[in-house]
């Protein structure tokens, strides 16, 4: 998959610098996130399994969704906040 910054703030200098810092790690994280998507686990639960905070991998979900690899099937509330639940598309 082609690397592209899908963040809302992608045009500001901080976002550009952050993207440059992590872009080499993104393909490996796509694989880790994708392998944990099962239509049951929330994005927060996947972050916890990977041992990272949700903001660290939230972009990977957006990127996989933009590439039509996953789609949101539901959401679940955890601690008063809603988190998306994704399933894999059939390719």
Jmol script that loads the backbone (N, CA, C; Angstrom):
load data "model"
ATOM      1  N   UNK A   1       0.837  -1.176   0.000  1.00  0.00           N
ATOM      2  CA  UNK A   1       0.000   0.000   0.000  1.00  0.00           C
ATOM      3  C   UNK A   1       0.886   1.245   0.000  1.00  0.00           C
ATOM      4  N   UNK A   2       0.436   2.258  -0.668  1.00  0.00           N
ATOM      5  CA  UNK A   2       1.166   3.519  -0.756  1.00  0.00           C
ATOM      6  C   UNK A   2       1.023   4.298   0.544  1.00  0.00           C
ATOM      7  N   UNK A   3       2.104   4.916   0.992  1.00  0.00           N
ATOM      8  CA  UNK A   3       2.068   5.721   2.205  1.00  0.00           C
ATOM      9  C   UNK A   3       1.514   7.096   1.908  1.00  0.00           C
ATOM     10  N   UNK A   4       0.520   7.484   2.710  1.00  0.00           N
ATOM     11  CA  UNK A   4      -0.074   8.799   2.583  1.00  0.00           C
ATOM     12  C   UNK A   4      -0.571   9.214   3.949  1.00  0.00           C
ATOM     13  N   UNK A   5      -0.426  10.478   4.300  1.00  0.00           N
ATOM     14  CA  UNK A   5      -0.892  10.987   5.586  1.00  0.00           C
ATOM     15  C   UNK A   5      -2.370  11.329   5.456  1.00  0.00           C
ATOM     16  N   UNK A   6      -3.224  10.593   6.193  1.00  0.00           N
ATOM     17  CA  UNK A   6      -4.664  10.818   6.152  1.00  0.00           C
ATOM     18  C   UNK A   6      -5.158  11.652   7.332  1.00  0.00           C
ATOM     19  N   UNK A   7      -4.258  12.133   8.181  1.00  0.00           N
ATOM     20  CA  UNK A   7      -4.674  12.880   9.360  1.00  0.00           C
ATOM     21  C   UNK A   7      -5.332  14.195   8.971  1.00  0.00           C
ATOM     22  N   UNK A   8      -6.219  14.665   9.847  1.00  0.00           N
ATOM     23  CA  UNK A   8      -6.906  15.925   9.583  1.00  0.00           C
ATOM     24  C   UNK A   8      -5.934  17.088   9.506  1.00  0.00           C
ATOM     25  N   UNK A   9      -4.862  17.043  10.279  1.00  0.00           N
ATOM     26  CA  UNK A   9      -3.909  18.147  10.302  1.00  0.00           C
ATOM     27  C   UNK A   9      -2.718  17.959   9.391  1.00  0.00           C
ATOM     28  N   UNK A  10      -2.862  17.117   8.377  1.00  0.00           N
ATOM     29  CA  UNK A  10      -1.724  16.712   7.550  1.00  0.00           C
ATOM     30  C   UNK A  10      -0.997  17.852   6.847  1.00  0.00           C
ATOM     31  N   UNK A  11      -1.622  19.011   6.760  1.00  0.00           N
ATOM     32  CA  UNK A  11      -0.974  20.109   6.045  1.00  0.00           C
ATOM     33  C   UNK A  11      -0.193  21.048   6.950  1.00  0.00           C
ATOM     34  N   UNK A  12      -0.220  20.822   8.275  1.00  0.00           N
ATOM     35  CA  UNK A  12       0.574  21.705   9.128  1.00  0.00           C
ATOM     36  C   UNK A  12       1.963  21.112   9.339  1.00  0.00           C
ATOM     37  N   UNK A  13       2.896  21.951   9.702  1.00  0.00           N
ATOM     38  CA  UNK A  13       4.305  21.545   9.791  1.00  0.00           C
ATOM     39  C   UNK A  13       4.537  20.453  10.826  1.00  0.00           C
ATOM     40  N   UNK A  14       3.855  20.517  11.977  1.00  0.00           N
ATOM     41  CA  UNK A  14       4.031  19.482  13.000  1.00  0.00           C
ATOM     42  C   UNK A  14       3.588  18.122  12.488  1.00  0.00           C
ATOM     43  N   UNK A  15       2.466  18.089  11.799  1.00  0.00           N
ATOM     44  CA  UNK A  15       1.955  16.826  11.271  1.00  0.00           C
ATOM     45  C   UNK A  15       2.896  16.277  10.201  1.00  0.00           C
ATOM     46  N   UNK A  16       3.398  17.141   9.351  1.00  0.00           N
ATOM     47  CA  UNK A  16       4.333  16.701   8.312  1.00  0.00           C
ATOM     48  C   UNK A  16       5.601  16.116   8.929  1.00  0.00           C
ATOM     49  N   UNK A  17       6.112  16.768   9.969  1.00  0.00           N
ATOM     50  CA  UNK A  17       7.323  16.287  10.639  1.00  0.00           C
ATOM     51  C   UNK A  17       7.059  14.946  11.327  1.00  0.00           C
ATOM     52  N   UNK A  18       5.911  14.816  11.974  1.00  0.00           N
ATOM     53  CA  UNK A  18       5.567  13.563  12.652  1.00  0.00           C
ATOM     54  C   UNK A  18       5.426  12.431  11.646  1.00  0.00           C
ATOM     55  N   UNK A  19       4.798  12.709  10.525  1.00  0.00           N
ATOM     56  CA  UNK A  19       4.619  11.689   9.491  1.00  0.00           C
ATOM     57  C   UNK A  19       5.973  11.225   8.957  1.00  0.00           C
ATOM     58  N   UNK A  20       6.880  12.146   8.738  1.00  0.00           N
ATOM     59  CA  UNK A  20       8.215  11.784   8.248  1.00  0.00           C
ATOM     60  C   UNK A  20       8.943  10.894   9.249  1.00  0.00           C
ATOM     61  N   UNK A  21       8.728  11.149  10.537  1.00  0.00           N
ATOM     62  CA  UNK A  21       9.381  10.378  11.592  1.00  0.00           C
ATOM     63  C   UNK A  21       8.893   8.935  11.630  1.00  0.00           C
ATOM     64  N   UNK A  22       7.594   8.719  11.408  1.00  0.00           N
ATOM     65  CA  UNK A  22       7.027   7.373  11.590  1.00  0.00           C
ATOM     66  C   UNK A  22       6.771   6.616  10.296  1.00  0.00           C
ATOM     67  N   UNK A  23       6.908   7.259   9.144  1.00  0.00           N
ATOM     68  CA  UNK A  23       6.449   6.627   7.904  1.00  0.00           C
ATOM     69  C   UNK A  23       7.131   5.292   7.592  1.00  0.00           C
ATOM     70  N   UNK A  24       8.346   5.084   8.057  1.00  0.00           N
ATOM     71  CA  UNK A  24       9.012   3.805   7.801  1.00  0.00           C
ATOM     72  C   UNK A  24       8.436   2.673   8.647  1.00  0.00           C
ATOM     73  N   UNK A  25       7.793   3.011   9.757  1.00  0.00           N
ATOM     74  CA  UNK A  25       7.213   2.012  10.653  1.00  0.00           C
ATOM     75  C   UNK A  25       5.769   1.677  10.283  1.00  0.00           C
ATOM     76  N   UNK A  26       5.144   2.478   9.452  1.00  0.00           N
ATOM     77  CA  UNK A  26       3.720   2.321   9.157  1.00  0.00           C
ATOM     78  C   UNK A  26       3.389   0.971   8.520  1.00  0.00           C
ATOM     79  N   UNK A  27       4.082   0.509   7.495  1.00  0.00           N
ATOM     80  CA  UNK A  27       3.699  -0.777   6.895  1.00  0.00           C
ATOM     81  C   UNK A  27       3.696  -1.942   7.893  1.00  0.00           C
ATOM     82  N   UNK A  28       4.650  -1.981   8.790  1.00  0.00           N
ATOM     83  CA  UNK A  28       4.684  -3.047   9.797  1.00  0.00           C
ATOM     84  C   UNK A  28       3.496  -2.926  10.746  1.00  0.00           C
ATOM     85  N   UNK A  29       3.123  -1.694  11.086  1.00  0.00           N
ATOM     86  CA  UNK A  29       1.987  -1.496  11.984  1.00  0.00           C
ATOM     87  C   UNK A  29       0.668  -1.806  11.281  1.00  0.00           C
ATOM     88  N   UNK A  30       0.575  -1.548   9.959  1.00  0.00           N
ATOM     89  CA  UNK A  30      -0.630  -1.944   9.215  1.00  0.00           C
ATOM     90  C   UNK A  30      -0.874  -3.434   9.392  1.00  0.00           C
ATOM     91  N   UNK A  31       0.184  -4.208   9.254  1.00  0.00           N
ATOM     92  CA  UNK A  31       0.071  -5.654   9.348  1.00  0.00           C
ATOM     93  C   UNK A  31      -0.368  -6.068  10.749  1.00  0.00           C
ATOM     94  N   UNK A  32       0.252  -5.498  11.769  1.00  0.00           N
ATOM     95  CA  UNK A  32      -0.109  -5.833  13.147  1.00  0.00           C
ATOM     96  C   UNK A  32      -1.565  -5.497  13.436  1.00  0.00           C
ATOM     97  N   UNK A  33      -1.982  -4.295  13.055  1.00  0.00           N
ATOM     98  CA  UNK A  33      -3.363  -3.870  13.293  1.00  0.00           C
ATOM     99  C   UNK A  33      -4.321  -4.746  12.495  1.00  0.00           C
ATOM    100  N   UNK A  34      -4.035  -4.925  11.215  1.00  0.00           N
ATOM    101  CA  UNK A  34      -4.912  -5.708  10.337  1.00  0.00           C
ATOM    102  C   UNK A  34      -5.107  -7.126  10.872  1.00  0.00           C
ATOM    103  N   UNK A  35      -4.042  -7.740  11.361  1.00  0.00           N
ATOM    104  CA  UNK A  35      -4.134  -9.107  11.867  1.00  0.00           C
ATOM    105  C   UNK A  35      -4.987  -9.225  13.125  1.00  0.00           C
ATOM    106  N   UNK A  36      -5.175  -8.133  13.857  1.00  0.00           N
ATOM    107  CA  UNK A  36      -5.992  -8.154  15.067  1.00  0.00           C
ATOM    108  C   UNK A  36      -7.442  -7.761  14.832  1.00  0.00           C
ATOM    109  N   UNK A  37      -7.750  -7.277  13.651  1.00  0.00           N
ATOM    110  CA  UNK A  37      -9.128  -6.883  13.343  1.00  0.00           C
ATOM    111  C   UNK A  37      -9.953  -8.143  13.123  1.00  0.00           C
ATOM    112  N   UNK A  38     -11.061  -8.242  13.896  1.00  0.00           N
ATOM    113  CA  UNK A  38     -11.882  -9.453  13.827  1.00  0.00           C
ATOM    114  C   UNK A  38     -13.382  -9.190  13.871  1.00  0.00           C
ATOM    115  N   UNK A  39     -13.785  -7.922  13.838  1.00  0.00           N
ATOM    116  CA  UNK A  39     -15.206  -7.607  13.908  1.00  0.00           C
ATOM    117  C   UNK A  39     -15.759  -7.665  15.318  1.00  0.00           C
ATOM    118  N   UNK A  40     -14.907  -7.946  16.292  1.00  0.00           N
ATOM    119  CA  UNK A  40     -15.325  -8.038  17.696  1.00  0.00           C
ATOM    120  C   UNK A  40     -14.555  -7.033  18.547  1.00  0.00           C
ATOM    121  N   UNK A  41     -13.253  -6.981  18.369  1.00  0.00           N
ATOM    122  CA  UNK A  41     -12.410  -6.085  19.161  1.00  0.00           C
ATOM    123  C   UNK A  41     -12.583  -4.628  18.723  1.00  0.00           C
ATOM    124  N   UNK A  42     -12.578  -3.736  19.693  1.00  0.00           N
ATOM    125  CA  UNK A  42     -12.624  -2.305  19.393  1.00  0.00           C
ATOM    126  C   UNK A  42     -11.214  -1.799  19.109  1.00  0.00           C
ATOM    127  N   UNK A  43     -11.152  -0.598  18.583  1.00  0.00           N
ATOM    128  CA  UNK A  43      -9.851   0.009  18.315  1.00  0.00           C
ATOM    129  C   UNK A  43      -9.040   0.153  19.606  1.00  0.00           C
ATOM    130  N   UNK A  44      -9.708   0.460  20.714  1.00  0.00           N
ATOM    131  CA  UNK A  44      -9.020   0.584  21.995  1.00  0.00           C
ATOM    132  C   UNK A  44      -8.474  -0.769  22.453  1.00  0.00           C
ATOM    133  N   UNK A  45      -9.239  -1.813  22.289  1.00  0.00           N
ATOM    134  CA  UNK A  45      -8.783  -3.146  22.677  1.00  0.00           C
ATOM    135  C   UNK A  45      -7.570  -3.577  21.847  1.00  0.00           C
ATOM    136  N   UNK A  46      -7.576  -3.257  20.566  1.00  0.00           N
ATOM    137  CA  UNK A  46      -6.434  -3.581  19.708  1.00  0.00           C
ATOM    138  C   UNK A  46      -5.208  -2.790  20.152  1.00  0.00           C
ATOM    139  N   UNK A  47      -5.396  -1.513  20.483  1.00  0.00           N
ATOM    140  CA  UNK A  47      -4.279  -0.706  20.983  1.00  0.00           C
ATOM    141  C   UNK A  47      -3.705  -1.322  22.258  1.00  0.00           C
ATOM    142  N   UNK A  48      -4.582  -1.767  23.143  1.00  0.00           N
ATOM    143  CA  UNK A  48      -4.125  -2.373  24.395  1.00  0.00           C
ATOM    144  C   UNK A  48      -3.351  -3.661  24.142  1.00  0.00           C
ATOM    145  N   UNK A  49      -3.815  -4.475  23.214  1.00  0.00           N
ATOM    146  CA  UNK A  49      -3.098  -5.711  22.871  1.00  0.00           C
ATOM    147  C   UNK A  49      -1.705  -5.398  22.348  1.00  0.00           C
ATOM    148  N   UNK A  50      -1.605  -4.338  21.535  1.00  0.00           N
ATOM    149  CA  UNK A  50      -0.317  -3.943  20.959  1.00  0.00           C
ATOM    150  C   UNK A  50       0.557  -3.177  21.953  1.00  0.00           C
ATOM    151  N   UNK A  51      -0.022  -2.817  23.087  1.00  0.00           N
ATOM    152  CA  UNK A  51       0.749  -2.108  24.106  1.00  0.00           C
ATOM    153  C   UNK A  51       1.028  -0.657  23.783  1.00  0.00           C
ATOM    154  N   UNK A  52       0.112  -0.032  23.017  1.00  0.00           N
ATOM    155  CA  UNK A  52       0.268   1.375  22.663  1.00  0.00           C
ATOM    156  C   UNK A  52      -1.015   2.123  22.995  1.00  0.00           C
ATOM    157  N   UNK A  53      -0.921   3.438  23.057  1.00  0.00           N
ATOM    158  CA  UNK A  53      -2.122   4.237  23.258  1.00  0.00           C
ATOM    159  C   UNK A  53      -2.879   4.348  21.938  1.00  0.00           C
ATOM    160  N   UNK A  54      -4.172   4.571  22.028  1.00  0.00           N
ATOM    161  CA  UNK A  54      -5.028   4.591  20.839  1.00  0.00           C
ATOM    162  C   UNK A  54      -4.563   5.620  19.811  1.00  0.00           C
ATOM    163  N   UNK A  55      -4.083   6.777  20.248  1.00  0.00           N
ATOM    164  CA  UNK A  55      -3.672   7.799  19.277  1.00  0.00           C
ATOM    165  C   UNK A  55      -2.472   7.360  18.437  1.00  0.00           C
ATOM    166  N   UNK A  56      -1.715   6.391  18.926  1.00  0.00           N
ATOM    167  CA  UNK A  56      -0.549   5.904  18.190  1.00  0.00           C
ATOM    168  C   UNK A  56      -0.965   5.115  16.952  1.00  0.00           C
ATOM    169  N   UNK A  57      -2.093   4.395  17.043  1.00  0.00           N
ATOM    170  CA  UNK A  57      -2.508   3.556  15.910  1.00  0.00           C
ATOM    171  C   UNK A  57      -3.810   3.987  15.251  1.00  0.00           C
ATOM    172  N   UNK A  58      -4.449   5.034  15.728  1.00  0.00           N
ATOM    173  CA  UNK A  58      -5.725   5.441  15.134  1.00  0.00           C
ATOM    174  C   UNK A  58      -5.586   5.749  13.646  1.00  0.00           C
ATOM    175  N   UNK A  59      -4.458   6.304  13.261  1.00  0.00           N
ATOM    176  CA  UNK A  59      -4.218   6.583  11.844  1.00  0.00           C
ATOM    177  C   UNK A  59      -4.130   5.336  10.998  1.00  0.00           C
ATOM    178  N   UNK A  60      -3.663   4.242  11.582  1.00  0.00           N
ATOM    179  CA  UNK A  60      -3.560   2.991  10.817  1.00  0.00           C
ATOM    180  C   UNK A  60      -4.947   2.488  10.429  1.00  0.00           C
ATOM    181  N   UNK A  61      -5.933   2.667  11.316  1.00  0.00           N
ATOM    182  CA  UNK A  61      -7.302   2.281  10.984  1.00  0.00           C
ATOM    183  C   UNK A  61      -7.827   3.145   9.839  1.00  0.00           C
ATOM    184  N   UNK A  62      -7.577   4.451   9.917  1.00  0.00           N
ATOM    185  CA  UNK A  62      -8.011   5.369   8.854  1.00  0.00           C
ATOM    186  C   UNK A  62      -7.367   5.003   7.523  1.00  0.00           C
ATOM    187  N   UNK A  63      -6.089   4.664   7.556  1.00  0.00           N
ATOM    188  CA  UNK A  63      -5.375   4.305   6.330  1.00  0.00           C
ATOM    189  C   UNK A  63      -5.898   2.997   5.751  1.00  0.00           C
ATOM    190  N   UNK A  64      -6.101   2.001   6.602  1.00  0.00           N
ATOM    191  CA  UNK A  64      -6.640   0.719   6.123  1.00  0.00           C
ATOM    192  C   UNK A  64      -8.053   0.892   5.568  1.00  0.00           C
ATOM    193  N   UNK A  65      -8.831   1.749   6.210  1.00  0.00           N
ATOM    194  CA  UNK A  65     -10.190   2.022   5.725  1.00  0.00           C
ATOM    195  C   UNK A  65     -10.143   2.745   4.381  1.00  0.00           C
ATOM    196  N   UNK A  66      -9.259   3.720   4.245  1.00  0.00           N
ATOM    197  CA  UNK A  66      -9.124   4.462   2.987  1.00  0.00           C
ATOM    198  C   UNK A  66      -8.669   3.553   1.845  1.00  0.00           C
ATOM    199  N   UNK A  67      -7.926   2.505   2.179  1.00  0.00           N
ATOM    200  CA  UNK A  67      -7.455   1.541   1.176  1.00  0.00           C
ATOM    201  C   UNK A  67      -8.455   0.402   0.959  1.00  0.00           C
ATOM    202  N   UNK A  68      -9.639   0.529   1.564  1.00  0.00           N
ATOM    203  CA  UNK A  68     -10.713  -0.472   1.434  1.00  0.00           C
ATOM    204  C   UNK A  68     -10.298  -1.858   1.921  1.00  0.00           C
ATOM    205  N   UNK A  69      -9.439  -1.894   2.945  1.00  0.00           N
ATOM    206  CA  UNK A  69      -9.033  -3.166   3.544  1.00  0.00           C
ATOM    207  C   UNK A  69      -9.937  -3.534   4.718  1.00  0.00           C
ATOM    208  N   UNK A  70     -10.545  -2.513   5.349  1.00  0.00           N
ATOM    209  CA  UNK A  70     -11.434  -2.729   6.486  1.00  0.00           C
ATOM    210  C   UNK A  70     -12.632  -1.800   6.368  1.00  0.00           C
ATOM    211  N   UNK A  71     -13.684  -2.097   7.136  1.00  0.00           N
ATOM    212  CA  UNK A  71     -14.849  -1.222   7.216  1.00  0.00           C
ATOM    213  C   UNK A  71     -15.396  -1.286   8.635  1.00  0.00           C
ATOM    214  N   UNK A  72     -16.013  -0.199   9.065  1.00  0.00           N
ATOM    215  CA  UNK A  72     -16.549  -0.154  10.424  1.00  0.00           C
ATOM    216  C   UNK A  72     -17.863  -0.903  10.477  1.00  0.00           C
ATOM    217  N   UNK A  73     -17.964  -1.834  11.425  1.00  0.00           N
ATOM    218  CA  UNK A  73     -19.184  -2.634  11.567  1.00  0.00           C
ATOM    219  C   UNK A  73     -20.041  -2.172  12.725  1.00  0.00           C
ATOM    220  N   UNK A  74     -19.416  -1.599  13.745  1.00  0.00           N
ATOM    221  CA  UNK A  74     -20.163  -1.116  14.910  1.00  0.00           C
ATOM    222  C   UNK A  74     -19.244  -0.245  15.747  1.00  0.00           C
ATOM    223  N   UNK A  75     -19.732   0.120  16.903  1.00  0.00           N
ATOM    224  CA  UNK A  75     -18.898   0.807  17.881  1.00  0.00           C
ATOM    225  C   UNK A  75     -19.290   0.288  19.258  1.00  0.00           C
ATOM    226  N   UNK A  76     -18.399   0.467  20.188  1.00  0.00           N
ATOM    227  CA  UNK A  76     -18.654   0.017  21.546  1.00  0.00           C
ATOM    228  C   UNK A  76     -18.209   1.096  22.513  1.00  0.00           C
ATOM    229  N   UNK A  77     -18.928   1.216  23.633  1.00  0.00           N
ATOM    230  CA  UNK A  77     -18.564   2.207  24.638  1.00  0.00           C
ATOM    231  C   UNK A  77     -17.689   1.558  25.694  1.00  0.00           C
ATOM    232  N   UNK A  78     -16.582   2.223  25.965  1.00  0.00           N
ATOM    233  CA  UNK A  78     -15.668   1.785  27.010  1.00  0.00           C
ATOM    234  C   UNK A  78     -15.328   3.017  27.839  1.00  0.00           C
ATOM    235  N   UNK A  79     -15.655   2.979  29.105  1.00  0.00           N
ATOM    236  CA  UNK A  79     -15.356   4.119  29.975  1.00  0.00           C
ATOM    237  C   UNK A  79     -16.022   5.409  29.542  1.00  0.00           C
ATOM    238  N   UNK A  80     -17.206   5.332  28.983  1.00  0.00           N
ATOM    239  CA  UNK A  80     -17.940   6.522  28.565  1.00  0.00           C
ATOM    240  C   UNK A  80     -17.557   7.062  27.193  1.00  0.00           C
ATOM    241  N   UNK A  81     -16.603   6.432  26.517  1.00  0.00           N
ATOM    242  CA  UNK A  81     -16.209   6.861  25.174  1.00  0.00           C
ATOM    243  C   UNK A  81     -16.538   5.759  24.173  1.00  0.00           C
ATOM    244  N   UNK A  82     -16.842   6.154  22.946  1.00  0.00           N
ATOM    245  CA  UNK A  82     -17.125   5.189  21.889  1.00  0.00           C
ATOM    246  C   UNK A  82     -15.875   4.884  21.085  1.00  0.00           C
ATOM    247  N   UNK A  83     -15.700   3.616  20.778  1.00  0.00           N
ATOM    248  CA  UNK A  83     -14.582   3.154  19.966  1.00  0.00           C
ATOM    249  C   UNK A  83     -15.113   2.284  18.840  1.00  0.00           C
ATOM    250  N   UNK A  84     -14.566   2.454  17.662  1.00  0.00           N
ATOM    251  CA  UNK A  84     -15.021   1.727  16.484  1.00  0.00           C
ATOM    252  C   UNK A  84     -14.623   0.262  16.558  1.00  0.00           C
ATOM    253  N   UNK A  85     -15.444  -0.553  15.913  1.00  0.00           N
ATOM    254  CA  UNK A  85     -15.150  -1.970  15.707  1.00  0.00           C
ATOM    255  C   UNK A  85     -15.119  -2.169  14.196  1.00  0.00           C
ATOM    256  N   UNK A  86     -14.046  -2.758  13.689  1.00  0.00           N
ATOM    257  CA  UNK A  86     -13.868  -2.963  12.254  1.00  0.00           C
ATOM    258  C   UNK A  86     -13.862  -4.427  11.888  1.00  0.00           C
ATOM    259  N   UNK A  87     -14.235  -4.681  10.649  1.00  0.00           N
ATOM    260  CA  UNK A  87     -14.104  -6.008  10.035  1.00  0.00           C
ATOM    261  C   UNK A  87     -13.277  -5.860   8.771  1.00  0.00           C
ATOM    262  N   UNK A  88     -12.718  -6.986   8.336  1.00  0.00           N
ATOM    263  CA  UNK A  88     -11.916  -6.980   7.111  1.00  0.00           C
ATOM    264  C   UNK A  88     -12.825  -7.096   5.894  1.00  0.00           C
ATOM    265  N   UNK A  89     -12.455  -6.413   4.828  1.00  0.00           N
ATOM    266  CA  UNK A  89     -13.185  -6.557   3.574  1.00  0.00           C
ATOM    267  C   UNK A  89     -12.717  -7.840   2.901  1.00  0.00           C
ATOM    268  N   UNK A  90     -13.521  -8.346   2.016  1.00  0.00           N
ATOM    269  CA  UNK A  90     -13.150  -9.527   1.240  1.00  0.00           C
ATOM    270  C   UNK A  90     -12.504  -9.034  -0.031  1.00  0.00           C
ATOM    271  N   UNK A  91     -11.250  -9.364  -0.221  1.00  0.00           N
ATOM    272  CA  UNK A  91     -10.507  -8.881  -1.411  1.00  0.00           C
ATOM    273  C   UNK A  91     -10.444  -9.935  -2.463  1.00  0.00           C
TER     274      UNK A  91
END
end "model"
wireframe off; spacefill off
backbone 0.3
color backbone group
